[in-house]
Amino acid sequence: MNLRSLTERAISNMSGSFNKMWLQIIHAWGLLPKHLITFRAWLKDEKGHLFHSRAFYKSDKEGKVDLDHAAAIGGDVQGVYPMGLLWTLSPTTPFVKLIKRDTMSPFHIHLELYLGVQVYQPLRDPPVVTRILEIWYVAPGVQRLQVREGRVRGSLFLPPGEGPFRGIIDLYGIHGGLLEYRSSLLASRGFACLALAYFAYDDLPPVLESVDLKYFEEAAHLLLQNPKVSGDGVGIMSLSKGAEIALAMAAYLPQVKATVCINGSTAVLQESMSFGDIHMKGIPFHFERVQVTDIGAVDLSNTILYDKMADHANSILPLEKANGPILFLVSEGDNLFNSLKFANEAKARAERFGKKDVQVLSFPGAGHLLEPPGLSLCAASSVAAFYRPCKWGGEPLAHGKAQDMCWREIQSFFNKNMRCTKHNKL
């Protein structure tokens, strides 16, 4: 009995090819015909947290199971989902999010095959076959450069070669700190990407009390000064609070040529925002409306009074001023924001002002934390700013499909809408 494995390393950013590599490994043969088996996948993150999944299959009349065509009967996956074991990896410790912290080393995913249906924990029988897959978040030759210049803090990832490369600034949300894996993946696809921290990192403020767009303008200038970066402007890749900031950058910074906003607000929320003489007061959350769910996480979905947004007209971000196109990627299962409502209202506003290059793509069943492919759904996780974990929403399989689709859309969007030129316009 055999389980096909790979000798080369899999790079999860390779649009399409990662899925093909993953499919190649989950192919078992030499089994008894029409025999029940269990596939189990597991990995440990850099902090030692265990994530695992399992699914039950029946071999065909030739004693084979090919996840490209075989339907899972039960377990964490039901139906034909070749990537299902990866999409449904869940933590044994509640409310822990799967994050790639060290982008220069791989995740090791252990894939195990058991005879029969294994529902017990710990498992009572040893696996009959085991394989280990390395999943890298950076391609060979990509450089990682720590950025600590002026006020700007972050990491710059550069593809191999002389360039010029399209420059992207990568912004995450309310978790703070510095997350690099999306930037390393984009660099592996040919983009020069600056993973930008803006609080809770190095000597930056430990909490986000206000947003100064001058800091982000400084980051854009810094990125454009790099000789390997195209001088035609920068793109912004963003999620959650980062998407709110990205939309403001698109509206006020002429260097911004293309913007991707994932599940973010289209108004200034909670923390005030400023840019020179421009000051925007944050629309407050109504935290008294927080509800604690049956799993012990806080549900923040009712803390924004959407029907009162018109009372805060000065806090609505003027995206119609943006120089370039804007792509909203929104999850219909987002449990933090009504992201689809935000995006549709932003698109309608832009069109009223004659701006026709705003696009909205929505994904049923996906949760707030849309990530690159290869990272499983995090439906709830601990956040330093809250007294309980936050509920983000989403269904694992729908979320995984959405992440794959988003990743392709993001790369296509930046390639289509950003020119690549050596001329620097500073």
C-alpha positions as CSV (number, residue, x, y, z in Angstrom):
1,M,0.0,0.0,0.0
2,N,1.4,3.4,-1.0
3,L,0.8,7.1,-0.6
4,R,2.4,9.2,-3.3
5,S,4.8,11.9,-1.9
6,L,6.8,14.8,-3.3
7,T,10.5,15.2,-3.3
8,E,10.4,18.9,-4.3
9,R,9.2,21.5,-1.9
10,A,5.7,23.0,-2.4
11,I,5.4,26.7,-2.4
12,S,1.9,27.7,-1.4
13,N,1.9,30.9,-3.4
14,M,2.3,29.3,-6.8
15,S,-1.1,30.0,-8.2
16,G,-2.5,26.7,-9.4
17,S,0.8,24.7,-9.0
18,F,0.4,24.4,-5.2
19,N,-3.0,22.8,-5.6
20,K,-1.5,20.4,-8.1
21,M,1.4,19.5,-5.8
22,W,-1.0,18.9,-3.0
23,L,-3.2,16.7,-5.2
24,Q,-0.2,14.6,-6.2
25,I,0.6,13.7,-2.7
26,I,-3.0,12.6,-1.6
27,H,-3.2,9.6,-3.8
28,A,-3.3,6.1,-2.2
29,W,-3.3,2.7,-3.9
30,G,-2.7,-0.9,-3.0
31,L,-5.7,-0.9,-0.6
32,L,-8.4,-3.5,-0.4
33,P,-11.3,-2.7,-2.8
34,K,-14.2,-0.8,-1.3
35,H,-12.3,-0.5,2.0
36,L,-12.8,2.4,4.5
37,I,-9.8,4.4,5.3
38,T,-8.9,7.5,7.3
39,F,-6.6,10.3,6.1
40,R,-5.2,12.5,8.8
41,A,-3.2,15.7,8.4
42,W,-1.4,17.6,11.1
43,L,1.2,20.3,11.7
44,K,2.8,22.2,14.5
45,D,3.3,26.0,14.2
46,E,6.4,27.8,15.5
47,K,4.9,28.1,19.0
48,G,4.2,24.4,19.2
49,H,0.5,24.6,18.7
50,L,-1.0,21.5,17.0
51,F,-3.4,21.8,14.1
52,H,-5.1,18.7,12.7
53,S,-7.8,17.3,10.5
54,R,-9.1,14.0,9.3
55,A,-11.5,12.6,6.7
56,F,-12.9,9.2,5.9
57,Y,-12.9,7.7,2.4
58,K,-13.7,4.4,0.7
59,S,-11.3,2.9,-1.8
60,D,-12.6,2.2,-5.3
61,K,-12.8,-1.3,-6.9
62,E,-9.1,-1.1,-7.8
63,G,-8.1,-0.3,-4.2
64,K,-7.3,3.3,-4.9
65,V,-8.3,6.7,-3.4
66,D,-7.6,9.8,-5.4
67,L,-8.7,13.0,-3.6
68,D,-9.0,14.8,-6.9
69,H,-12.1,12.7,-7.6
70,A,-13.0,10.8,-4.5
71,A,-15.7,12.1,-2.1
72,A,-15.0,12.2,1.6
73,I,-17.8,10.3,3.4
74,G,-17.3,12.1,6.7
75,G,-14.9,13.6,9.2
76,D,-13.9,17.2,8.7
77,V,-14.6,17.0,5.0
78,Q,-17.7,15.8,3.2
79,G,-17.7,15.7,-0.6
80,V,-15.0,16.1,-3.3
81,Y,-12.6,18.7,-1.8
82,P,-9.0,17.8,-2.9
83,M,-7.7,20.6,-0.5
84,G,-10.2,19.8,2.2
85,L,-7.7,18.4,4.7
86,L,-5.7,21.6,4.5
87,W,-8.6,23.9,4.7
88,T,-10.0,22.2,7.8
89,L,-6.9,22.1,9.9
90,S,-8.1,23.2,13.4
91,P,-6.2,23.8,16.6
92,T,-6.3,21.5,19.6
93,T,-5.9,24.7,21.8
94,P,-9.1,26.8,21.4
95,F,-8.9,30.2,19.7
96,V,-5.4,29.8,18.3
97,K,-4.9,31.1,14.7
98,L,-2.6,29.3,12.3
99,I,0.0,31.9,11.4
100,K,3.3,31.5,9.6
101,R,5.6,33.5,11.7
102,D,9.0,32.6,10.2
103,T,8.5,33.0,6.4
104,M,12.0,31.8,5.6
105,S,11.3,28.2,6.9
106,P,8.6,25.8,5.9
107,F,5.6,24.3,7.5
108,H,5.8,20.5,7.7
109,I,2.5,18.9,7.1
110,H,2.2,15.3,8.2
111,L,-0.1,13.2,6.1
112,E,-1.1,9.8,7.6
113,L,-3.2,6.9,6.2
114,Y,-5.1,4.6,8.6
115,L,-7.1,1.5,7.9
116,G,-10.8,1.8,8.9
117,V,-12.5,4.8,10.4
118,Q,-10.5,6.3,13.2
119,V,-12.6,8.6,15.3
120,Y,-10.8,8.2,18.7
121,Q,-8.3,10.6,20.2
122,P,-5.6,9.5,20.9
123,L,-5.6,7.3,17.8
124,R,-5.7,3.6,18.8
125,D,-3.8,2.2,15.8
126,P,-0.6,3.5,14.1
127,P,-0.7,4.8,10.5
128,V,0.1,2.3,7.8
129,V,1.7,5.0,5.7
130,T,3.1,8.5,6.6
131,R,4.4,11.2,4.4
132,I,5.6,14.8,5.2
133,L,5.1,17.7,2.9
134,E,7.1,20.9,3.2
135,I,5.1,24.0,2.5
136,W,7.2,27.1,1.9
137,Y,5.9,30.7,2.0
138,V,8.8,32.1,0.0
139,A,10.3,31.0,-3.3
140,P,14.1,30.4,-3.8
141,G,15.9,33.7,-4.3
142,V,13.5,36.0,-2.6
143,Q,15.2,38.5,-0.3
144,R,13.9,39.6,3.1
145,L,15.1,43.0,4.2
146,Q,14.3,44.4,7.6
147,V,13.0,48.0,7.3
148,R,13.8,50.4,10.1
149,E,14.2,53.8,8.4
150,G,12.8,57.0,9.7
151,R,9.5,56.1,11.3
152,V,8.8,53.2,9.0
153,R,9.0,49.6,10.5
154,G,8.5,46.4,8.6
155,S,10.0,43.9,6.2
156,L,10.6,44.3,2.5
157,F,10.5,41.2,0.3
158,L,12.2,41.4,-3.1
159,P,11.9,38.8,-5.9
160,P,15.1,37.5,-7.5
161,G,16.5,39.6,-10.4
162,E,17.1,43.3,-11.0
163,G,13.5,44.3,-11.6
164,P,11.8,46.7,-11.8
165,F,9.0,45.0,-9.8
166,R,5.6,46.4,-9.0
167,G,5.7,47.7,-5.4
168,I,3.0,46.6,-2.9
169,I,2.4,47.8,0.6
170,D,0.8,45.0,2.8
171,L,-1.4,46.0,5.7
172,Y,-3.1,43.8,8.3
173,G,-5.6,44.7,11.0
174,I,-6.4,44.9,14.6
175,H,-3.9,42.2,15.7
176,G,-1.1,44.6,15.2
177,G,2.5,43.6,15.0
178,L,4.2,42.5,11.8
179,L,2.8,39.7,9.7
180,E,5.0,38.8,6.7
181,Y,3.7,35.6,5.0
182,R,1.4,37.4,2.6
183,S,4.2,39.7,1.5
184,S,6.7,36.8,1.1
185,L,4.1,35.0,-1.1
186,L,3.5,38.1,-3.2
187,A,7.3,38.5,-3.7
188,S,7.4,34.9,-4.8
189,R,4.9,35.9,-7.5
190,G,7.1,38.7,-8.7
191,F,6.0,41.7,-6.6
192,A,8.2,43.8,-4.4
193,C,6.2,43.8,-1.2
194,L,6.6,45.8,2.0
195,A,5.0,44.2,5.0
196,L,4.2,47.3,7.0
197,A,3.7,47.4,10.8
198,Y,1.9,50.4,12.2
199,F,1.4,49.5,15.9
200,A,2.4,46.9,18.5
201,Y,5.8,46.3,16.9
202,D,9.4,47.4,17.7
203,D,9.2,51.1,18.9
204,L,5.8,51.8,17.4
205,P,2.9,52.6,19.7
206,P,1.8,49.5,21.6
207,V,-1.9,50.2,20.9
208,L,-3.6,52.0,18.0
209,E,-5.0,55.3,19.3
210,S,-5.1,57.3,16.1
211,V,-4.0,56.9,12.4
212,D,-1.6,59.3,10.9
213,L,-1.5,58.9,7.1
214,K,1.8,60.7,7.0
215,Y,3.4,57.5,8.3
216,F,1.9,55.5,5.4
217,E,3.0,58.2,3.0
218,E,6.5,57.9,4.3
219,A,6.3,54.1,3.7
220,A,5.2,54.7,0.1
221,H,8.1,57.0,-0.6
222,L,10.5,54.5,1.0
223,L,9.2,51.7,-1.2
224,L,9.4,53.8,-4.4
225,Q,13.0,54.8,-3.6
226,N,14.2,51.2,-3.9
227,P,16.0,50.8,-7.2
228,K,14.3,47.4,-7.8
229,V,10.8,48.9,-7.5
230,S,8.9,50.4,-10.4
231,G,8.5,54.2,-10.1
232,D,5.0,54.3,-11.4
233,G,3.4,54.1,-8.0
234,V,2.4,51.5,-5.3
235,G,-0.4,49.1,-4.8
236,I,-2.0,48.4,-1.4
237,M,-2.9,45.0,-0.2
238,S,-5.0,45.1,3.0
239,L,-7.3,43.4,5.4
240,S,-9.8,44.6,8.1
241,K,-8.5,47.8,9.8
242,G,-5.7,47.8,7.2
243,A,-8.4,48.0,4.5
244,E,-9.8,51.2,6.1
245,I,-6.3,52.7,6.1
246,A,-5.7,51.5,2.5
247,L,-8.9,53.2,1.3
248,A,-7.7,56.4,2.9
249,M,-4.3,56.1,1.3
250,A,-6.0,55.6,-2.1
251,A,-8.0,58.7,-1.6
252,Y,-5.3,61.0,-0.3
253,L,-1.9,59.7,-1.6
254,P,-1.2,60.2,-5.3
255,Q,1.4,57.4,-5.2
256,V,-1.3,54.8,-4.8
257,K,-2.3,53.3,-8.1
258,A,-4.3,50.2,-7.2
259,T,-5.9,49.1,-4.0
260,V,-7.2,45.7,-2.7
261,C,-9.5,45.9,0.4
262,I,-10.5,42.7,2.1
263,N,-13.3,42.9,4.6
264,G,-12.8,46.4,5.8
265,S,-14.7,49.5,6.6
266,T,-15.3,52.3,4.1
267,A,-15.5,54.8,6.9
268,V,-13.1,55.8,9.7
269,L,-14.0,53.6,12.7
270,Q,-13.1,54.1,16.4
271,E,-9.6,55.6,16.0
272,S,-9.4,59.1,14.5
273,M,-7.4,59.6,11.3
274,S,-5.4,62.6,10.1
275,F,-3.4,63.7,7.1
276,G,-1.9,67.2,7.4
277,D,-4.8,69.6,7.9
278,I,-7.4,66.8,7.3
279,H,-8.9,65.4,10.4
280,M,-11.6,62.6,10.5
281,K,-13.2,61.5,13.8
282,G,-13.7,57.8,14.2
283,I,-17.2,56.5,14.3
284,P,-17.5,54.8,17.6
285,F,-18.2,51.1,18.1
286,H,-21.1,50.5,20.5
287,F,-19.4,47.9,22.6
288,E,-22.3,47.7,25.0
289,R,-24.0,45.7,22.2
290,V,-21.3,43.0,22.4
291,Q,-22.7,39.5,22.9
292,V,-20.8,36.4,24.1
293,T,-21.5,33.3,22.1
294,D,-21.9,29.8,23.3
295,I,-18.3,29.0,22.4
296,G,-17.1,31.9,24.7
297,A,-16.1,34.3,21.9
298,V,-17.4,37.9,21.6
299,D,-19.8,38.7,18.7
300,L,-19.0,42.2,17.5
301,S,-21.4,42.2,14.5
302,N,-24.0,44.4,16.2
303,T,-21.6,47.1,17.5
304,I,-21.7,49.2,14.3
305,L,-25.0,51.1,13.8
306,Y,-25.1,50.8,10.0
307,D,-28.4,52.7,9.9
308,K,-26.8,55.7,11.6
309,M,-23.7,55.9,9.2
310,A,-25.2,58.9,7.4
311,D,-25.0,60.9,10.6
312,H,-21.2,60.7,10.3
313,A,-20.7,62.0,6.7
314,N,-17.3,63.5,7.5
315,S,-16.0,60.1,8.5
316,I,-16.9,58.4,5.2
317,L,-13.8,57.9,3.2
318,P,-13.8,59.8,-0.2
319,L,-12.8,56.9,-2.4
320,E,-13.9,58.8,-5.4
321,K,-10.7,60.8,-5.1
322,A,-8.6,57.7,-5.7
323,N,-6.2,57.8,-8.7
324,G,-6.5,54.1,-9.5
325,P,-8.9,51.2,-9.3
326,I,-10.2,49.6,-6.1
327,L,-11.0,45.9,-5.6
328,F,-13.2,45.0,-2.7
329,L,-13.0,41.3,-1.7
330,V,-15.7,40.6,0.9
331,S,-16.9,37.6,2.8
332,E,-20.7,37.1,3.2
333,G,-20.0,35.1,6.4
334,D,-17.9,38.0,8.0
335,N,-18.9,38.2,11.6
336,L,-17.0,41.4,12.4
337,F,-18.3,43.8,9.6
338,N,-21.1,43.8,7.2
339,S,-18.4,44.0,4.6
340,L,-20.7,43.4,1.6
341,K,-22.8,46.4,2.7
342,F,-19.7,48.6,3.1
343,A,-18.3,47.6,-0.3
344,N,-21.6,48.0,-2.2
345,E,-22.2,51.5,-0.7
346,A,-18.6,52.5,-1.5
347,K,-19.1,51.4,-5.1
348,A,-22.4,53.3,-5.4
349,R,-20.8,56.4,-4.0
350,A,-17.9,56.1,-6.4
351,E,-20.3,55.8,-9.3
352,R,-22.3,58.9,-8.2
353,F,-19.0,60.8,-8.6
354,G,-18.3,59.3,-12.0
355,K,-15.6,56.8,-10.8
356,K,-16.2,53.5,-12.6
357,D,-13.2,51.4,-11.7
358,V,-14.5,50.0,-8.3
359,Q,-15.2,46.3,-8.3
360,V,-16.9,44.2,-5.6
361,L,-16.4,40.4,-5.4
362,S,-18.2,38.5,-2.6
363,F,-17.9,35.0,-1.3
364,P,-20.7,33.1,0.4
365,G,-19.7,31.2,3.6
366,A,-16.3,32.9,3.9
367,G,-15.3,34.5,7.2
368,H,-13.6,37.8,8.1
369,L,-10.0,36.6,8.0
370,L,-9.4,35.8,4.3
371,E,-5.8,34.7,3.9
372,P,-3.6,33.3,1.1
373,P,-4.2,29.7,0.1
374,G,-2.9,27.0,2.4
375,L,-4.0,28.6,5.7
376,S,-7.1,27.1,7.3
377,L,-10.2,29.1,8.4
378,C,-9.9,30.9,11.8
379,A,-13.5,31.3,12.9
380,A,-12.5,32.8,16.3
381,S,-9.3,33.8,17.9
382,S,-7.8,35.7,20.8
383,V,-7.0,39.4,20.3
384,A,-5.0,41.3,22.8
385,A,-7.4,44.3,22.7
386,F,-10.4,42.3,23.8
387,Y,-11.3,40.6,27.1
388,R,-12.5,37.5,25.2
389,P,-11.6,35.9,21.8
390,C,-13.3,37.4,18.8
391,K,-15.7,35.6,16.5
392,W,-14.7,36.1,12.8
393,G,-17.2,33.7,11.2
394,G,-16.9,31.5,8.1
395,E,-17.3,27.8,7.1
396,P,-14.1,25.9,6.5
397,L,-14.7,24.6,3.0
398,A,-16.4,27.7,1.6
399,H,-13.7,29.8,3.2
400,G,-10.9,27.7,1.6
401,K,-12.5,28.0,-1.8
402,A,-12.8,31.7,-1.4
403,Q,-9.1,32.1,-0.4
404,D,-8.0,30.3,-3.6
405,M,-10.2,32.5,-5.7
406,C,-9.1,35.7,-4.0
407,W,-5.5,34.9,-4.4
408,R,-5.9,34.6,-8.2
409,E,-7.9,37.8,-8.4
410,I,-5.4,39.8,-6.3
411,Q,-2.5,38.9,-8.6
412,S,-4.5,39.5,-11.7
413,F,-5.7,42.9,-10.4
414,F,-2.2,44.2,-9.6
415,N,-0.7,42.9,-12.8
416,K,-3.4,44.5,-14.9
417,N,-3.6,47.8,-13.1
418,M,0.0,48.7,-12.3
419,R,2.6,49.5,-14.9
420,C,6.1,48.5,-14.5
421,T,8.7,51.2,-15.3
422,K,12.1,52.1,-14.2
423,H,11.3,55.8,-14.1
424,N,10.9,57.0,-10.6
425,K,8.3,59.8,-10.1
426,L,9.5,61.0,-6.7
